[in-house]
Amino acid sequence: MPLQLLKRGDYHLKQEQLKVFLRRKRKLTVTGRLEQYLEKHKILFGEPGELKEPLENPYLWACEFPLEFYEIKYNVDEFTEDVSSTLIQNDMELAYSALIRETNRLILIVSDVKDKIKTENIIKSLLNSHFPDYTIKNLFGHQNDQPVWMIPMESYTPSRAYFNRNERLLRKLVRTHEFLQSGKGSFQRAVKQKEYLDSLTSYSSEDLLILFAFHVLGKAPKCKVFEYLHEDIDDHEIVFSHISNLVTKGLITGKKGLQLTEEGKNVVTNALTITRDFTSIFKELTTDRFSEFLKEIDSNVTHVIKPDGRKDEFHIGSIMESLVFTDMGWRNVSDILDRVAEELENVDFASSDELTSFVQEYLEEEYPLSNIPFRYDYFINSRNYIFLKDEKVVSLSRHYIEEDLTQFIPPFLEMTARQKSQLSNMVYEGVRLLTIPLVKELYEQERIVVEKELFSKIEEFLVFKAVPLLKKVQNKSEEEVVPILREILEEARTNAGLSVELLDRKDTDFIKYYILAMDSLTEGISVGLKRVPFFNVFGRLTQLARDAKDPSTTMQFFSVKDPGRFLRRLNSTFRRSVSLLDQWRSLYRKYHEEPVLDQYGSAWRNHLRDVTALIDTSLCALNR
C-alpha cells in the first residue's frame, strides 16, 4: 500500500478486516491485525494465479491438507472445478484459487457472497465429498465453537503484473499517445485522416491512465485508483488533481465511489480502438524483431522441392523446430540458423534434401567427435533408428501405426482417413519425442528397439487421451453405449445452463462453459451419426455441420420422427456456433471485453437457447 496515503491519513484502515492487494510480483499481501496471524501461520505463501475483477462482496476461504502438494494437486483441481460450477448455480462465483506448494494450503476467493454460513456449508460439503478420508484443517480459528472457514475481504486492488493483459494494453495506449503527440513522420500524417483522434490528442497521458484505471476497476474511490496507478504516477496529489479535472469535464461522476460517465466510457472505448488499429498498422508501435528476421530469411527462398517433386513454401522455422527438438541447446541452434541464413541469402529455391544435408554437414564440421550430428539425423530420419520388436523386428512407421489403430475402433463407429492419419502421426511423434532424452547419451548410429508391449501401452494412452470416448465405449455393445451417451448429453445440458447463468450476469467466462457444453454435445452427436469424434470441439463442429448435409449420413442411436429435419437442425446450430466463435475471437482481440456482451449478448442468448433445445431433443431421441 502506498505509504504516502497512510502518512497523510487519506486512507482509513479497518484493523479487524482483511485487505488483499495483488502486486507486480503476484504475491498476496495483507494489512491490518490479520496480517500477523496469516503470516505467522504461512497461509499466503507462493505464486497465486490471476484474480478476476471487479469483485462484489468477496470472501477469502482457506484450508490446509495433511498431504504433500504432488499427492493432492490433481484432486484439488477437480474440487475447485466442482466448487466453481456449484457457486455459479448459487449466484456466486469463484474469482480466484491457488494451492500453495510450500504449505499444502488452498486459498479460494468467492465473490457475490450473500450468506456466509450457507456458502461455507456448500464448500465444506464439497470438500468432504472429494476428500472423505482426510481431516482438513481450517485456518481462521473458531467462533461459537464452530470452525471458521471464510473471512470477509474489505477491498482489493487488481493485478499489475507486467505481462497481464490489461497491463500490456495500458502500455500500448500510452505508447500510441506518445507517438501522436510527437508527430513522427508518416505516422502523424496518416493519423490526421482519422476523425476520432480527439480521444487521444485532447487528453494527457495521465488523463488516459486514470480513465483506463476506472475502465478496469469500475466504481472505485480515488485512493484505489492511485493504488492501481502508483507505479506509473507516484504522486497521489497528481492523480487526485487529474480526477477532479475529469469530473469537471463530465468524464467521471460520483461522490463516495467514482465511476466513468457514458462520455467517459466512449472516450476510453475510442482510445482503445485507435490503439488496436494503429498497433496493427504502424511498425513504430511494435518492433516484431524476431518475426521480421524470420520473414527476411524466408523471402529469399521462394519454395522448397519435396522428395516426391511437390513444391512447398520455405520457412526457416521448420529447420529451427527440428534443431530445437534435438535438445542441443539454444546457443547451438542460434549458431546454425545464422549459417543457414548466410548460405540462403542468394538462393531462390532448394530441395528439402539439400537443406537437410547442408545442416547435417555443418554439424559434422562444427561438432566433431560429438553426437550432435546424430541427434539431428535421428529427428529427421527417425525410421532409420526406431524399431518395433514383436515376432520380428520392424521399422516403426506411420503406416504401421495407422493399421494398428483399427483395434481401438468399435464396429459401430467409423474413423475418417484424415483422423487415422493425424492419430497415427500423434503416436509416432509421441514415441519419437519420448526417446529424445535418451538420444543425448547414445553413440552414433545406435538403434532403439521398442518392445511391442511397451509400444502398445504408449499407443493406447495417446489414443485414449486424444479421443476419450473410445475408452468409454471399449468392448461395449450398442445397448451399453446408450447410457454413456445419455451421461455425456446430461453433462452438456449442465454446462449449457452454467453458460446461460454467466451470460445473464454479463460475465465473459460464460464462453468457458459454452465450449464445455459444445464439447460434450458434439461428442455425443458424433457417436449418434456413427462417427468417431474429431479430436477437438472446433474441428468437430465443422465436421458435423458438413456431415449433417451429406445425404449418406445415417443415425445410429437417435430415433426421431423426421431425420432430415433433425440433421438440418444440427447443421444450422453447429454452423451458427462456428460463426459466433469466430466473431468472439475477433472481438476478443480488440481488447474491449466490457461492450462485447452489451452488443452481442442477445445473439449468444438465442444461440444457447437453440443449443439447449437440441440437447433436450437428443436426450429424448435416445430414450425412444
C-alpha positions as CSV (number, residue, x, y, z in Angstrom):
1,M,0.0,0.0,0.0
2,P,1.4,3.5,-0.9
3,L,2.9,4.9,2.3
4,Q,2.1,8.5,1.2
5,L,-1.6,7.9,1.9
6,L,-1.1,6.3,5.3
7,K,1.1,9.2,6.4
8,R,-1.5,11.8,5.2
9,G,-4.4,9.9,6.8
10,D,-6.3,9.8,3.5
11,Y,-6.8,6.1,3.7
12,H,-8.7,4.6,6.7
13,L,-7.8,1.1,7.7
14,K,-10.3,-1.1,9.4
15,Q,-8.0,-3.3,11.6
16,E,-10.5,-6.1,12.1
17,Q,-10.9,-6.7,8.3
18,L,-8.7,-8.2,5.7
19,K,-7.3,-6.2,2.8
20,V,-5.8,-8.0,-0.1
21,F,-3.6,-6.4,-2.8
22,L,-2.1,-8.1,-5.8
23,R,1.2,-6.5,-6.7
24,R,3.5,-6.8,-9.6
25,K,5.2,-9.9,-8.2
26,R,1.8,-11.6,-7.9
27,K,2.0,-12.1,-4.2
28,L,-1.0,-11.8,-1.9
29,T,-0.2,-9.3,0.8
30,V,-2.4,-8.4,3.8
31,T,-2.6,-5.4,6.1
32,G,-4.3,-4.9,9.5
33,R,-4.1,-7.1,12.6
34,L,-4.9,-10.2,10.5
35,E,-1.6,-9.7,8.7
36,Q,0.3,-11.0,11.7
37,Y,-1.9,-14.1,12.1
38,L,-1.8,-15.0,8.4
39,E,1.9,-14.6,8.1
40,K,2.6,-16.4,11.3
41,H,0.8,-19.4,10.0
42,K,2.2,-19.1,6.5
43,I,-1.3,-19.0,4.9
44,L,-0.5,-16.8,2.0
45,F,2.8,-18.1,0.6
46,G,3.6,-18.8,-3.1
47,E,2.7,-17.5,-6.5
48,P,-1.1,-17.3,-6.9
49,G,-3.0,-17.1,-10.2
50,E,-4.8,-14.2,-11.6
51,L,-7.7,-12.6,-9.6
52,K,-10.8,-11.8,-11.5
53,E,-12.1,-8.3,-11.1
54,P,-14.1,-6.3,-10.2
55,L,-15.5,-8.3,-7.2
56,E,-18.7,-7.7,-5.2
57,N,-18.8,-8.7,-1.5
58,P,-15.7,-11.0,-1.7
59,Y,-14.7,-13.6,0.9
60,L,-11.5,-15.5,1.5
61,W,-11.7,-19.2,2.1
62,A,-8.7,-21.2,3.2
63,C,-7.8,-24.7,4.4
64,E,-4.7,-26.9,4.9
65,F,-4.3,-30.5,3.6
66,P,-2.5,-33.3,5.5
67,L,-0.8,-34.4,2.3
68,E,2.0,-33.1,0.1
69,F,1.4,-30.9,-2.9
70,Y,2.1,-33.5,-5.5
71,E,-0.2,-36.0,-3.8
72,I,-3.3,-33.8,-3.9
73,K,-2.8,-31.4,-6.9
74,Y,-5.0,-33.5,-9.3
75,N,-7.8,-34.0,-6.7
76,V,-7.7,-30.3,-5.7
77,D,-8.1,-29.2,-9.3
78,E,-11.2,-31.4,-9.6
79,F,-12.5,-30.0,-6.3
80,T,-12.1,-26.3,-7.4
81,E,-13.8,-27.1,-10.7
82,D,-16.7,-28.5,-8.7
83,V,-16.8,-25.5,-6.4
84,S,-16.7,-23.1,-9.3
85,S,-19.8,-24.7,-11.1
86,T,-21.7,-25.1,-7.8
87,L,-21.1,-21.4,-6.9
88,I,-22.4,-20.3,-10.3
89,Q,-25.6,-22.2,-9.7
90,N,-26.0,-20.4,-6.4
91,D,-25.5,-16.9,-8.0
92,M,-21.9,-16.6,-6.7
93,E,-18.5,-17.0,-8.4
94,L,-15.1,-18.4,-7.7
95,A,-12.9,-15.5,-8.5
96,Y,-9.5,-17.0,-7.5
97,S,-7.9,-20.2,-6.4
98,A,-4.4,-21.3,-5.6
99,L,-2.9,-24.4,-4.0
100,I,0.2,-23.2,-2.2
101,R,3.1,-25.6,-2.8
102,E,5.1,-24.8,0.3
103,T,2.3,-25.2,2.8
104,N,-0.2,-27.5,1.1
105,R,-2.9,-24.9,1.7
106,L,-5.7,-24.0,-0.6
107,I,-6.9,-20.4,-1.0
108,L,-10.2,-19.5,-2.6
109,I,-11.7,-16.1,-3.1
110,V,-15.5,-16.2,-3.6
111,S,-17.4,-13.1,-4.9
112,D,-21.1,-12.2,-4.6
113,V,-21.4,-13.9,-1.2
114,K,-24.9,-13.1,0.3
115,D,-25.0,-15.7,3.1
116,K,-21.6,-16.6,4.6
117,I,-22.8,-19.6,6.6
118,K,-24.6,-21.1,3.6
119,T,-21.5,-20.6,1.4
120,E,-19.2,-22.1,4.0
121,N,-21.5,-25.2,4.2
122,I,-21.6,-25.5,0.4
123,I,-17.8,-25.6,0.0
124,K,-17.3,-27.7,3.1
125,S,-19.8,-30.3,1.8
126,L,-17.9,-30.5,-1.5
127,L,-14.7,-30.7,0.4
128,N,-16.0,-33.7,2.4
129,S,-17.2,-35.5,-0.7
130,H,-13.9,-35.0,-2.5
131,F,-11.6,-35.8,0.5
132,P,-13.7,-38.2,2.7
133,D,-10.6,-40.0,4.1
134,Y,-8.7,-36.9,5.4
135,T,-9.1,-34.4,8.2
136,I,-8.9,-30.9,6.6
137,K,-7.7,-28.1,8.8
138,N,-9.4,-24.8,8.9
139,L,-7.1,-21.8,9.4
140,F,-9.3,-19.0,10.8
141,G,-10.0,-20.5,14.2
142,H,-13.5,-21.0,15.8
143,Q,-16.5,-18.8,16.6
144,N,-19.2,-20.1,18.9
145,D,-17.4,-23.4,19.0
146,Q,-17.8,-23.7,15.2
147,P,-14.8,-23.6,12.8
148,V,-14.5,-20.5,10.6
149,W,-13.6,-21.3,7.0
150,M,-14.3,-17.9,5.5
151,I,-13.4,-14.3,6.3
152,P,-14.6,-11.1,4.5
153,M,-12.3,-9.1,2.3
154,E,-12.9,-5.4,2.7
155,S,-11.2,-4.4,-0.5
156,Y,-8.5,-5.3,-3.1
157,T,-6.6,-3.8,-5.9
158,P,-6.4,-5.8,-9.2
159,S,-3.1,-7.2,-10.5
160,R,-0.5,-5.0,-12.2
161,A,1.7,-8.0,-13.2
162,Y,3.9,-6.9,-16.1
163,F,2.6,-9.3,-18.6
164,N,-1.1,-9.1,-17.5
165,R,-3.4,-8.4,-20.5
166,N,-4.6,-5.1,-19.1
167,E,-1.1,-4.1,-18.3
168,R,0.1,-4.7,-21.9
169,L,-2.9,-2.8,-23.3
170,L,-2.1,0.1,-20.9
171,R,1.5,0.3,-22.2
172,K,0.3,0.3,-25.8
173,L,-2.2,3.0,-25.1
174,V,0.5,5.3,-23.6
175,R,2.9,4.5,-26.4
176,T,0.3,5.3,-29.1
177,H,-0.5,8.6,-27.3
178,E,3.2,9.5,-27.2
179,F,3.6,8.9,-31.0
180,L,0.5,11.0,-31.7
181,Q,1.8,13.9,-29.6
182,S,5.3,13.7,-31.0
183,G,4.1,13.9,-34.7
184,K,6.7,11.5,-36.0
185,G,6.9,11.0,-39.8
186,S,4.4,9.0,-41.8
187,F,2.6,8.0,-38.6
188,Q,1.4,11.6,-37.9
189,R,0.4,12.3,-41.5
190,A,-1.6,9.1,-41.7
191,V,-3.5,9.6,-38.4
192,K,-4.6,13.1,-39.3
193,Q,-7.1,11.4,-41.7
194,K,-8.9,9.9,-38.7
195,E,-11.8,12.0,-37.3
196,Y,-11.9,10.4,-33.9
197,L,-8.4,11.1,-32.8
198,D,-9.6,13.7,-30.3
199,S,-10.0,10.7,-27.9
200,L,-6.2,10.6,-27.6
201,T,-4.9,14.1,-28.6
202,S,-7.3,16.0,-26.4
203,Y,-6.1,14.4,-23.2
204,S,-2.8,14.0,-21.4
205,S,-1.3,10.6,-20.8
206,E,-2.2,11.0,-17.0
207,D,-5.8,11.5,-18.0
208,L,-5.8,8.4,-20.2
209,L,-4.2,6.3,-17.5
210,I,-6.8,7.4,-15.0
211,L,-9.7,6.8,-17.4
212,F,-8.2,3.3,-18.1
213,A,-8.0,2.6,-14.4
214,F,-11.7,3.3,-14.0
215,H,-12.4,1.1,-17.1
216,V,-10.7,-1.8,-15.3
217,L,-11.8,-1.1,-11.7
218,G,-15.4,0.0,-12.3
219,K,-16.8,2.0,-9.4
220,A,-13.9,2.9,-7.1
221,P,-12.6,5.6,-4.6
222,K,-9.8,7.8,-5.8
223,C,-7.4,6.2,-3.3
224,K,-7.8,2.8,-5.0
225,V,-7.2,4.4,-8.4
226,F,-3.9,5.7,-7.0
227,E,-3.0,2.3,-5.7
228,Y,-3.6,0.9,-9.2
229,L,-1.5,3.5,-10.9
230,H,1.1,4.3,-8.3
231,E,3.9,2.6,-10.4
232,D,3.1,5.0,-13.3
233,I,2.2,8.1,-11.3
234,D,4.0,8.0,-7.9
235,D,2.4,11.2,-6.5
236,H,-1.2,10.8,-5.3
237,E,-1.8,14.6,-5.5
238,I,-1.3,14.5,-9.3
239,V,-3.8,11.6,-9.5
240,F,-6.4,13.4,-7.4
241,S,-5.9,16.6,-9.3
242,H,-6.5,14.9,-12.7
243,I,-9.5,13.1,-11.3
244,S,-11.0,16.4,-10.2
245,N,-10.4,17.8,-13.7
246,L,-12.0,14.8,-15.3
247,V,-15.0,15.2,-13.0
248,T,-15.3,18.8,-14.2
249,K,-15.2,17.7,-17.8
250,G,-18.0,15.3,-17.2
251,L,-16.0,12.1,-17.8
252,I,-16.2,10.9,-14.2
253,T,-19.0,11.1,-11.8
254,G,-19.9,10.1,-8.2
255,K,-19.2,11.1,-4.6
256,K,-18.3,8.1,-2.4
257,G,-17.5,5.9,-5.3
258,L,-16.3,7.4,-8.6
259,Q,-17.0,5.9,-12.0
260,L,-17.0,6.7,-15.7
261,T,-19.9,8.6,-17.2
262,E,-21.2,7.5,-20.6
263,E,-19.0,10.1,-22.2
264,G,-16.0,8.8,-20.3
265,K,-16.7,5.3,-21.4
266,N,-16.9,6.5,-25.0
267,V,-13.5,8.2,-24.7
268,V,-11.9,5.0,-23.3
269,T,-13.5,2.8,-26.0
270,N,-12.4,5.1,-28.8
271,A,-8.9,5.4,-27.4
272,L,-8.6,1.6,-27.2
273,T,-10.0,1.2,-30.7
274,I,-7.4,3.6,-32.0
275,T,-4.6,1.8,-30.1
276,R,-5.7,-1.5,-31.6
277,D,-5.9,-0.2,-35.1
278,F,-2.7,1.7,-35.1
279,T,-0.7,-1.1,-33.4
280,S,-1.6,-3.4,-36.2
281,I,-0.7,-0.9,-38.9
282,F,2.3,1.0,-37.9
283,K,5.7,-0.6,-37.2
284,E,6.7,2.3,-34.9
285,L,4.4,0.9,-32.2
286,T,5.9,-2.6,-32.3
287,T,9.3,-4.0,-33.1
288,D,8.5,-7.6,-34.0
289,R,12.2,-8.1,-34.3
290,F,12.3,-11.9,-34.4
291,S,9.3,-12.2,-36.8
292,E,10.8,-9.7,-39.2
293,F,14.2,-11.5,-39.0
294,L,12.5,-14.8,-40.0
295,K,10.4,-13.2,-42.7
296,E,13.5,-11.6,-44.2
297,I,15.2,-15.0,-44.5
298,D,12.0,-16.7,-45.8
299,S,11.7,-14.0,-48.5
300,N,15.0,-15.1,-50.1
301,V,13.9,-18.7,-50.8
302,T,10.6,-18.8,-52.7
303,H,9.9,-22.5,-52.3
304,V,11.3,-26.0,-51.4
305,I,11.2,-29.0,-53.6
306,K,10.0,-32.1,-51.7
307,P,11.4,-35.6,-52.5
308,D,8.2,-36.5,-54.4
309,G,8.6,-33.4,-56.5
310,R,5.9,-31.3,-54.8
311,K,6.6,-27.6,-54.2
312,D,6.1,-26.2,-50.7
313,E,6.7,-22.8,-49.0
314,F,10.0,-22.4,-47.3
315,H,10.1,-21.5,-43.6
316,I,13.3,-21.4,-41.7
317,G,11.2,-22.0,-38.6
318,S,10.9,-25.6,-39.8
319,I,14.7,-26.0,-39.6
320,M,14.6,-24.3,-36.2
321,E,11.9,-26.7,-34.9
322,S,14.0,-29.7,-35.9
323,L,17.1,-28.4,-34.2
324,V,15.3,-27.4,-31.0
325,F,13.7,-30.8,-30.7
326,T,17.2,-32.4,-30.9
327,D,17.8,-30.8,-27.5
328,M,21.2,-29.5,-28.5
329,G,20.8,-26.1,-26.6
330,W,19.6,-22.8,-27.9
331,R,23.2,-21.3,-28.5
332,N,24.0,-24.2,-30.9
333,V,20.6,-23.7,-32.6
334,S,21.2,-20.0,-33.0
335,D,24.6,-20.5,-34.5
336,I,23.3,-23.0,-37.0
337,L,20.5,-20.7,-38.1
338,D,23.0,-17.9,-38.6
339,R,24.9,-20.1,-41.1
340,V,21.7,-21.2,-42.8
341,A,20.6,-17.6,-43.3
342,E,24.0,-16.7,-44.7
343,E,24.0,-19.6,-47.2
344,L,20.5,-18.9,-48.4
345,E,21.0,-15.2,-48.9
346,N,21.2,-15.5,-52.8
347,V,19.2,-18.8,-53.2
348,D,15.7,-18.7,-54.7
349,F,14.8,-22.3,-54.2
350,A,16.2,-25.5,-52.8
351,S,15.3,-29.1,-52.3
352,S,14.4,-30.4,-48.8
353,D,17.2,-33.0,-49.1
354,E,19.7,-30.2,-49.9
355,L,18.7,-28.3,-46.8
356,T,18.9,-31.4,-44.6
357,S,22.3,-32.3,-46.0
358,F,23.6,-28.8,-45.5
359,V,22.6,-28.7,-41.9
360,Q,24.0,-32.2,-41.3
361,E,27.3,-31.4,-42.9
362,Y,27.7,-28.2,-41.0
363,L,27.0,-30.0,-37.7
364,E,29.7,-32.6,-38.6
365,E,32.2,-29.9,-39.3
366,E,31.5,-27.8,-36.2
367,Y,30.9,-30.5,-33.7
368,P,33.3,-33.4,-34.5
369,L,33.6,-36.2,-32.0
370,S,30.2,-35.5,-30.6
371,N,26.7,-37.0,-31.1
372,I,25.1,-33.7,-32.1
373,P,25.0,-34.5,-35.8
374,F,23.5,-37.9,-34.9
375,R,20.7,-36.2,-32.8
376,Y,19.7,-34.1,-35.8
377,D,19.7,-37.1,-38.2
378,Y,17.7,-39.0,-35.6
379,F,15.0,-36.5,-35.5
380,I,14.9,-36.1,-39.3
381,N,15.2,-39.8,-40.2
382,S,13.7,-41.5,-37.1
383,R,12.6,-44.5,-39.1
384,N,16.3,-45.4,-39.6
385,Y,16.7,-45.7,-35.8
386,I,13.4,-46.6,-34.1
387,F,12.4,-50.3,-34.4
388,L,9.5,-52.3,-33.0
389,K,10.1,-55.8,-31.7
390,D,7.2,-58.3,-31.8
391,E,7.6,-61.7,-33.6
392,K,10.1,-59.9,-35.7
393,V,11.9,-56.5,-35.7
394,V,10.3,-53.9,-38.0
395,S,11.0,-50.2,-38.6
396,L,8.4,-48.0,-36.8
397,S,6.3,-46.1,-39.4
398,R,3.2,-44.1,-39.5
399,H,1.7,-46.6,-41.9
400,Y,2.2,-49.4,-39.4
401,I,0.6,-47.4,-36.6
402,E,-2.4,-46.5,-38.8
403,E,-3.2,-50.1,-39.5
404,D,-2.7,-50.9,-35.8
405,L,-5.3,-48.3,-34.8
406,T,-8.2,-50.4,-36.0
407,Q,-8.2,-52.3,-32.8
408,F,-9.5,-49.2,-30.9
409,I,-12.4,-48.5,-33.2
410,P,-15.7,-50.3,-32.3
411,P,-17.6,-51.9,-35.2
412,F,-20.5,-49.4,-34.9
413,L,-18.2,-46.3,-35.5
414,E,-16.3,-45.1,-38.5
415,M,-13.0,-43.1,-38.5
416,T,-12.1,-40.9,-41.4
417,A,-8.8,-41.4,-43.3
418,R,-7.8,-37.9,-42.1
419,Q,-8.4,-38.8,-38.5
420,K,-6.4,-42.0,-38.8
421,S,-3.5,-40.1,-40.4
422,Q,-3.5,-37.5,-37.7
423,L,-3.8,-40.0,-34.9
424,S,-1.0,-42.2,-36.3
425,N,1.2,-39.1,-36.6
426,M,0.4,-38.3,-33.0
427,V,1.5,-41.7,-31.8
428,Y,4.6,-41.7,-34.0
429,E,5.7,-38.2,-32.6
430,G,4.9,-39.4,-29.1
431,V,7.4,-42.3,-29.4
432,R,10.0,-40.2,-31.1
433,L,9.9,-37.4,-28.6
434,L,9.9,-39.9,-25.7
435,T,13.3,-41.2,-26.9
436,I,15.0,-37.8,-27.5
437,P,16.5,-37.5,-23.9
438,L,17.9,-41.0,-24.4
439,V,19.5,-40.0,-27.8
440,K,21.7,-37.4,-26.0
441,E,23.6,-40.3,-24.4
442,L,23.7,-42.7,-27.3
443,Y,26.6,-43.3,-29.7
444,E,26.3,-42.5,-33.3
445,Q,24.1,-44.9,-35.4
446,E,22.9,-46.8,-32.3
447,R,19.4,-48.1,-32.8
448,I,16.5,-48.0,-30.4
449,V,14.3,-51.1,-30.2
450,V,10.9,-50.8,-28.5
451,E,9.2,-53.9,-27.3
452,K,5.7,-54.3,-28.7
453,E,4.2,-54.5,-25.2
454,L,5.6,-51.1,-24.3
455,F,4.6,-49.6,-27.6
456,S,1.0,-50.8,-27.2
457,K,0.8,-49.1,-23.8
458,I,2.1,-45.8,-25.3
459,E,-0.3,-46.1,-28.2
460,E,-3.3,-46.9,-26.0
461,F,-2.5,-44.0,-23.7
462,L,-2.2,-41.5,-26.6
463,V,-5.3,-42.7,-28.4
464,F,-7.5,-42.6,-25.4
465,K,-6.2,-39.1,-24.4
466,A,-6.9,-37.8,-27.9
467,V,-10.3,-39.5,-28.2
468,P,-11.5,-40.2,-24.6
469,L,-14.8,-41.6,-25.8
470,L,-13.1,-44.6,-27.4
471,K,-12.0,-45.7,-23.9
472,K,-15.6,-45.3,-22.6
473,V,-17.1,-47.5,-25.4
474,Q,-14.2,-50.0,-25.5
475,N,-15.7,-53.6,-25.5
476,K,-19.2,-52.2,-25.1
477,S,-22.3,-53.4,-27.0
478,E,-24.5,-50.9,-28.8
479,E,-27.1,-51.3,-26.0
480,E,-24.4,-50.4,-23.4
481,V,-23.4,-47.3,-25.3
482,V,-26.8,-45.6,-24.9
483,P,-26.4,-44.8,-21.1
484,I,-22.9,-43.5,-21.9
485,L,-24.3,-41.1,-24.5
486,R,-27.1,-40.0,-22.1
487,E,-24.5,-39.2,-19.4
488,I,-22.5,-37.1,-22.0
489,L,-25.6,-35.2,-23.1
490,E,-26.6,-34.6,-19.5
491,E,-23.2,-33.1,-18.9
492,A,-23.7,-30.9,-21.9
493,R,-27.0,-29.6,-20.6
494,T,-25.4,-28.8,-17.2
495,N,-22.6,-26.8,-18.7
496,A,-25.0,-25.0,-21.1
497,G,-27.1,-24.0,-18.1
498,L,-24.0,-22.6,-16.3
499,S,-23.1,-20.7,-19.5
500,V,-26.6,-19.1,-19.6
501,E,-26.3,-18.0,-16.0
502,L,-23.0,-16.3,-16.5
503,L,-24.2,-14.7,-19.7
504,D,-27.1,-13.2,-17.9
505,R,-24.6,-11.7,-15.5
506,K,-22.6,-10.3,-18.4
507,D,-19.6,-12.4,-17.3
508,T,-17.3,-13.3,-20.2
509,D,-16.5,-16.6,-18.5
510,F,-19.7,-17.9,-20.0
511,I,-17.6,-18.9,-23.0
512,K,-15.7,-21.4,-21.0
513,Y,-18.8,-23.3,-20.0
514,Y,-20.3,-22.9,-23.5
515,I,-17.2,-24.6,-25.0
516,L,-17.5,-27.4,-22.4
517,A,-21.2,-27.8,-23.4
518,M,-20.4,-28.0,-27.1
519,D,-17.6,-30.4,-26.4
520,S,-19.9,-32.9,-24.8
521,L,-22.8,-32.2,-27.3
522,T,-20.6,-32.7,-30.4
523,E,-19.0,-35.8,-28.9
524,G,-22.5,-37.4,-28.3
525,I,-23.8,-36.3,-31.7
526,S,-20.7,-37.7,-33.4
527,V,-21.4,-41.2,-32.0
528,G,-25.1,-40.8,-32.9
529,L,-24.1,-40.3,-36.5
530,K,-21.7,-43.3,-36.4
531,R,-18.6,-41.2,-36.4
532,V,-15.5,-41.4,-34.2
533,P,-15.5,-37.9,-32.6
534,F,-12.9,-35.4,-34.0
535,F,-10.1,-34.6,-31.6
536,N,-11.3,-31.1,-30.5
537,V,-14.6,-29.3,-30.3
538,F,-13.8,-26.8,-33.0
539,G,-12.9,-29.4,-35.6
540,R,-15.9,-31.4,-34.5
541,L,-18.3,-28.5,-35.1
542,T,-17.1,-28.1,-38.7
543,Q,-17.1,-31.8,-39.4
544,L,-20.6,-32.4,-38.0
545,A,-22.0,-29.4,-39.9
546,R,-20.6,-30.9,-43.1
547,D,-21.8,-34.4,-42.2
548,A,-25.3,-33.3,-41.5
549,K,-25.6,-32.1,-45.1
550,D,-24.3,-35.3,-46.5
551,P,-27.2,-37.4,-48.0
552,S,-25.4,-40.6,-47.0
553,T,-25.4,-39.7,-43.3
554,T,-27.4,-42.1,-41.1
555,M,-28.2,-42.1,-37.4
556,Q,-27.2,-45.0,-35.1
557,F,-28.5,-44.3,-31.6
558,F,-31.1,-41.5,-32.2
559,S,-34.6,-42.3,-33.0
560,V,-36.5,-39.2,-34.4
561,K,-39.7,-38.9,-36.5
562,D,-38.1,-36.7,-39.1
563,P,-34.4,-37.5,-39.5
564,G,-33.9,-34.9,-42.3
565,R,-35.3,-32.1,-40.1
566,F,-33.1,-33.2,-37.2
567,L,-30.0,-33.2,-39.4
568,R,-30.9,-29.7,-40.8
569,R,-31.2,-28.5,-37.2
570,L,-27.7,-29.9,-36.5
571,N,-26.3,-28.2,-39.5
572,S,-27.9,-24.8,-38.6
573,T,-26.9,-25.0,-34.9
574,F,-23.3,-26.0,-35.5
575,R,-22.7,-23.6,-38.3
576,R,-24.0,-20.8,-36.1
577,S,-21.7,-22.0,-33.3
578,V,-18.7,-21.8,-35.7
579,S,-19.8,-18.3,-36.8
580,L,-20.2,-17.0,-33.2
581,L,-16.9,-18.4,-32.1
582,D,-15.1,-16.8,-35.0
583,Q,-16.8,-13.5,-34.1
584,W,-15.8,-13.9,-30.4
585,R,-12.1,-14.4,-31.4
586,S,-12.2,-11.3,-33.5
587,L,-13.9,-9.2,-30.8
588,Y,-11.5,-10.6,-28.1
589,R,-8.5,-9.3,-30.0
590,K,-10.0,-5.8,-29.8
591,Y,-9.2,-5.7,-26.0
592,H,-12.7,-4.4,-25.1
593,E,-14.4,-7.0,-23.1
594,E,-17.0,-4.7,-21.5
595,P,-19.1,-3.7,-24.5
596,V,-19.0,-7.1,-26.2
597,L,-21.9,-8.7,-24.3
598,D,-24.0,-5.5,-24.5
599,Q,-23.8,-5.6,-28.2
600,Y,-23.7,-9.3,-29.0
601,G,-25.3,-10.8,-25.9
602,S,-28.7,-11.3,-27.5
603,A,-27.2,-13.4,-30.3
604,W,-25.5,-15.7,-27.8
605,R,-28.7,-16.0,-25.7
606,N,-30.7,-17.0,-28.8
607,H,-28.0,-19.5,-29.8
608,L,-27.7,-21.0,-26.3
609,R,-31.5,-21.4,-26.3
610,D,-31.2,-23.4,-29.6
611,V,-28.3,-25.4,-28.2
612,T,-30.3,-26.3,-25.0
613,A,-33.3,-27.3,-27.1
614,L,-31.0,-29.5,-29.3
615,I,-29.6,-31.2,-26.2
616,D,-33.1,-31.9,-24.9
617,T,-34.2,-33.3,-28.3
618,S,-31.2,-35.5,-28.5
619,L,-31.9,-36.9,-25.0
620,C,-35.5,-37.6,-25.9
621,A,-34.3,-39.3,-29.1
622,L,-32.1,-41.6,-27.0
623,N,-35.0,-42.7,-24.8
624,R,-37.2,-43.9,-27.7
